[in-house]
């Protein structure tokens, strides 16, 4: 694969792109990569209410996070952050556990795999749907 064919490292989206349908696709990708949990299912059911709250948090603080859980840890989060100076936002998976605790080597490896798969699938979705662009960070 040539350098021009490499997928972008991280894609962002404009806040006006965020609708319940858009977020439903993001939650679907989260569940496919991190695992379907009670938290992700409850969040998915409330998207009609959550989207406006998320937008307000993003505008006010530049980030927001929702604890959806994962196969790695029930405290895992979907994180949305501002890509400052670009007027774009991006998604991240946060395993939300202490990597320094002994015995977490397997969890760390699994969390890193989920993080990479999630980023890849989110990038693919944003690019294929023409809703995102590569971030310059």
TAZI-V628162 format. One record per backbone hydrogen bond with DSSP energy under -0.5 kcal/mol. NH is the residue of the N-H (numbers start at 1). CO is the residue of the C=O. Records with the same first field share a line. If there is no record, write none. Layout:
NH->CO  CO
This chain:
5->2
6->2  3
12->133
13->89
14->131
17->14
18->15
19->17
23->19
24->20
25->21
26->22
27->23
28->24
29->25
30->26
31->27
32->28
33->29
34->30
35->30  31
40->68
41->37
42->38
43->39
44->40
45->41
46->42  43
47->44
49->46
50->46
51->47
53->49
54->50
55->51
56->52
57->53
58->54
59->55
60->56
61->57
62->57  58
63->57
64->80
66->78
68->66  76
69->76
70->73
71->34
76->73
77->94
78->66
79->77  92
80->64
81->90
82->62
83->88
84->82
86->83
88->83
89->13
90->81
92->79
94->77  92
95->93
99->97
101->98
104->101
108->104
109->105
110->106
111->107
112->108
113->109
114->110
115->111
116->112
117->113
118->114
119->115
120->116
121->117
122->118
123->119
124->120
125->121
126->122
127->123
128->124
129->125
130->127
131->126
132->126
133->12
135->10
137->135
